[in-house]
Amino acid sequence: MATIQCKNITFENIQAIFFDKNGTLEDSDIYLRSLGQKAARIIDAQFPGIGEPLLMAYGIDSNSLDPAGLMAVGSRRETEIATAAYIAETGRGWFESLKIARQSLNEAEKYLEASPAPLFSGSLELLQSLSTAGLKLGIISAATTAEVQAFVARYNLGDYLPAQIGVDDGPGKPDPTLFLQACEVVGVEPNAALMVGDAVGDMQMAKNAKAAGCIGITWIGKSDHVQGADVVINQLSEIKVLE
């Protein structure tokens, strides 16, 4: 067990810490914005006029991404459903709309394969230090499990992150299921685990799972995006293990 300190808040008897991926460990702003823009162009080419309102639904305005918007915090399944709703408005059937949405997002992802999102500064160093201190670590992300695993493999983080939890067909954040799954993987009780994330859904999930606490990180300095956090930090290096 370890004592974790962030600013003036101390969490005692901690055995595990789980991290969100997009916007927490991974600097995904540019990637997600590009993904939404590419998907919108692909769909607009098939259904002229959908592109602009779809970008608004994604939370993309010109060259900015809303950190609380669909593309930033929604699961892949949620993004597909929202996209399909716009396609269905053109008169296409629902299942056909879902298929087109999925294919368009897949095509956009393939287009961006050569430009993956980088790690935030300090991510690797923090994972190494927490692991050395004996803490169990993991990722709980709205991305698919395959995307989480690809991220871990890309940056050789497998030794530090035994729990790699994404959203496939089951419930997403803020449902506590994902957090409870991560706890089961590393063999700890929820009340001995912390959640670190950049969105309200991360905080609510941790609260719903009766976690030991939740740390909100806002690299952009907007704490309203992590309402419900026990403490808000601006850099991962603010997470300290007390001797």
N, C-alpha and C positions, 0 to 999 in steps of 0.2 A: 504494500500500500504506500501511497505517496501523498504529500500535501502540495497542492497546486495553488500558486498565487498569481492573480492578475490585478494589477493596480492595488487597490486597497481591499480586495475581496480574496478570501482564502477558502479553498475547498479541501476538506480533510478526508482521509481514508479512501483515496481514489485509486482504482485498479485499472481503469480503461479510459481512453479518450477517443471519441469518434469525430471525424471531420467531414463536412460537406466537401464536394469536389469543386464544382464551378463557382468561381468567385471567392473561394476560401483557400484551397491549396493551389488551384489552377487559375491563372490570369486569363479568363475565358471571354472577356468583354468583346474584343475584336473578332474572335472566332465566332461567337454566337451571333453577333451583329451581321457578320458576313454570311453565316448560314441562313439566317432569316431573309436577308436581302436576295440571296441566290435562289432560295426556295420560292420566294414571292415572284421573282422574274420568270422562273420556270412555269409556275402556275398561271401567271398573267399572260404568258405566250399562248396558253391553251384557252384561257377564259379572260379576254381583255377587260380591264376595269377592276379586277379583283386585287391586283397587286398592292395598291395604296392602302385600301382598308385592311388588308391582311397584315401589312407592315405595322399598322396601328395596333391591331390585335396582338401582334407579337411583342409590342412594346418598343418598337424601333422608330425613331424620329430622326430623319436625315442621317447624321453620323453618330447618333447617341443611342445607347441601349438602356432602357429602364431596368435598374437592378431588381425591381419588384415585379417586372412584367413577365408575360408568359414564356418568352424565349429564355429568359434568365433563370426562372425558378420552376417552370412547369416540367413535368415528366415528358418523355418522348410520346407516350400514349396520349397525354393531355394535349400536346401540340398537334398531333395527328387529328384528334377529334375537332379541335378548334378550326384547323385548316379545312377539314372536310365540311364543316358547317358552312363555310363561305362558298365552297364548290357546290354544295347541295342547293344553295340559293339560285344557282343557274338552271335548276331543273333536273340535275343528275340525281340518280337514285343514291340512297345513303351508302350502301355497300360499295358502289362504284366510286363514290366521292371519297370514302376512306382509302380505297385502293390507290386512287390518284394522289391523294395527300401523302400516303406512305411512300409511293414511288418517287414523288417529287422531293421529299425530304432526304430519301436515300441518295438520289442523284446529286443533291446539293452537298451532302456529306462527302461523297466520293470526289467531288470537284475540289473540296478543301482538304483532302487527305494529306497533301504535301505541306500544309500550313497548320499543324496542330498548335493548340494553345500552350504557352510555356508555364512552368511553375512560377508561383510568386516567389519573390526574394525571401529567403529564410525558411521556406517550406521543408526542404531536405534537411537542413540543419536541425530544425525543431523535431522532426520525426526521429532523427538519429539520437538526439539527446533524450527524448522521452522514452525511446526504446531501451537505451542504455540504462535508464533509471528503473527499468523493469515494468513499465506500463504496457498494457495491451492496447493496440491501436487499430483503427479501421476507417474506412470511408463509408458514409451513408449518403447516397446521391440520388437525385431525381433522374439522372441519366440511366440508361439501361445497364444491366449487369455486365454485358459484353463491353460497353463503353468504359465502365469503371475498370474492368480487368485490362483493357487495352491501355488505359492511362497509367495504371500501375506498372505494366510491362514496359511501356515506352520510357519511363523514367527510372526503371530498376528499383521500384519501391516495395517489391514483394516481401523482402526480409523484414520490413517495418510494418506492413499492413496486412495482417492475416484475415481481417474481416473486410470483404469487398462487396458491399451491398448496393444494388441498384434497383430500379423499378422496372419490372417486366409486365406481367399480367395482374399482379396484386395491387394493393392499395399504395398510394404514394404519401408524401408528407402532406399534412401534419399527423396522419395516422401513426400510432406508436409501433405498429407492426415491424417496420424497418429497424427501429432502434432495438426492439426486443430480439430480433433476429441477429443483429450484430453482437448483442450481449451473449446470446447463446453460442455463437461461433467462438468467442474468446473465453467463454466460461466464467462470466462475472454477472452479478446482479445489477439491475438498472440503477439502484441507489448507490452504486460504487463507480458509476460511469458518467463522464461529462460529454456534452455535445458542443462542437465549435462550428458555427455556420454564419452565413451572411444574409439570411432571410428570415422573415417571421415564421415561415413554415418549419425551419430548423428548431426555433425556440419552442414553438407549440408542440412539435413532435416530442422533444425532450420532456416537456412538462407533462404531456399525456402519458409518457412512459414512466413517469415518476423518477427521472434521472437525478443524479446528485446535483446537477446544475447545468446551465447553458451559457456559453461564452459567445457573444456576438462580435464578429469582426467586420469592420466597415472601412475598407481601404480608401473609400471616397469621402469618409468623414460624415456620413449621414446616418445617425443613430436611429432614425424613425424606421429604417428598413429592417432593424433587428429588435423591434419592440418585444418586450418580454424577457430579454436577456438579463441574466444576473449581473453581468458586467460587460462593457463594450470596449473593445480594443481596436487599434488602428494598424497594428503590426503583429505578426505571429510571435515575434521575439518577446512580446509582453507576457507570454505564457511561461511561467517560471516553476521549476520543481525545487521546493525548499529542501535543504539537506536535513 
